[in-house]
Amino acid sequence: MHQYPQRPRPDEQPSYQEYPPQEQYQGHRDFPGYPGPPQQHQPHGEQPAPVRTPEPKRSRRRIWISATVALALLLGGGGFAAWKLDWFSGNGEDVSFGKKTPPPATGKADPTVPATAATPSGDPDVLMPAGPKSGFKQTTKLDDGTIIAKTRLAGAKSGFTGDVWVWAPKEYDDPKYAKSGFPVLIALPGGNGYPDNYWADRSLGLQKAISDGAKAGTSLPFVVIMPVLNPDAKYYYDGSDIPGQAKMGTWIAEDIPDFAKANFRTYKSRDGWAFMGSSSGAFVGMKTVLQYPDRFKAVIASGGEIVPDSPLWKGHQAEMDANNPEKLAQKLIDTKGPEVYINFQIGTKESGKERMTKFQQQYGKGPVKMTIRDIQNGEHNGWHYVRGMKEGSLEWVSKVLKGPKPEAG
């Protein structure tokens, strides 16, 4: 495979609307707008994919400027001041999720004590926070008062240290659910996936879609975990332990779930664990579910890819095959389970449905359950994928996972 040149830093990239005409980009199957080499090698005999519309970029300065101008024009100075106070008041402050335990006799809180002291009852699958709990800082606030927060996680098993964003729905702090577990949705970005995870940007609406769905009864109230996907902005690592590289497969499949279990009320079984992702993040989510069906049950894979193709796999064919969803799906079929659920999402204005359909026809059998959701007039971006989730994919994943149970009475 080709050794791809270094991508520009995220803060040097033009915003979503400012990309040059498509003919100036060769594109890459996992990264829209990636300036690939003159003749790209397509693994497994695939034909070069048409150029896609770029995914939303995390240029914080441009996002803030455009949002400020638009809202100032719409609301006027007073309205904008109220909006800013509501959305961003408290940013940078400490955040805790769940009820705090009473401080010990010394009057000082023990940072190793889990955030929730309640004892589970009824469901033996409930896993209370194991600790040690992480320190979270608020990054933004949603209209319903819920918080997106960030922490720095040193992965004990991968050895990789990276940022992780988290969000818990309002139900998580409801006393009725104090002894209940919550399903976890690990949300993976496409593009660089470093140093940010764009699903932590409230403008995409992922968290609001879950909240609205929970109110309407069409979605479970997921705890959303949003880690960085890659260890740098130079290469993509296919969410795998590529020999000689950072162990991003271990980071995603082990360190991130361990982190969620340390800080939140979750479930011991795979029935409470799923992925969602777009583009390269969709590939990683699908690959991880197929690779570890005893740990994860479902994935919403939006605009995703089918096979690994990081340039860092060169010289490691056996290891790449061990991370290939085609081979993983066939292995699961041959061993007859356990069942996993894959929901592809694809916009009608983007390419790639042929690959999804072929994959479904060949491997969507036995324990591998697959569906494909068309997003009408959808393009290759996070906003449209969230729309697809609201139109049905959240309800789909909620039906195959278990949700929290309120206490009787």
Helices and strands as residue ranges (DSSP letters): G 10-12, G 16-18, G 22-24, G 43-45, H 60-88, E 94-95, E 126-127, E 136-141, E 147-154, E 161-167, G 170-173, G 175-177, E 184-188, G 198-200, G 202-204, H 206-216, E 223-227, H 248-250, I 251-255, H 256-263, E 266-267, G 270-272, E 273-278, H 280-291, E 298-302, G 311-313, H 317-321, H 325-335, E 340-347, H 353-363, E 368-375, H 382-388, I 389-393, H 394-400
